[in-house]
Amino acid sequence: MQIRADSKYHLKDLHQEIDFFDRKIAYCRDHEEFGSEALRGTALRKLATKRQTLVNSALEMAGRGIECDPKYLPRSFSKAPTDKGEVAL
């Protein structure tokens, strides 16, 4: 089990990882070649699941009062959020 210190720097790292997964999802959806749409859908679901885990962690940290400079928020957080902080991709 990894011990992590809750700090604004860890939250910044989480935001960077979320932004990275947003870019990976966009690339997978628009440019990456797959043998079928079913394979693409599977890959997108895996990426979205990993991203949502990071989003939940970031929201949990923010809920505990850990603040991070808004300029480090992922680009997808500036869009209109859906239920529970999820972002429509």
Secondary structure, 3 states (H helix, E strand, C coil): CCCCCCCHHHHHHHHHHHHHHHHHHHHHHHCCCCCCHHHHHHHHHHHHHHHHHHHHHHHHHHHCCCCCCHHHCCHHHHCCCCHHHCCCC
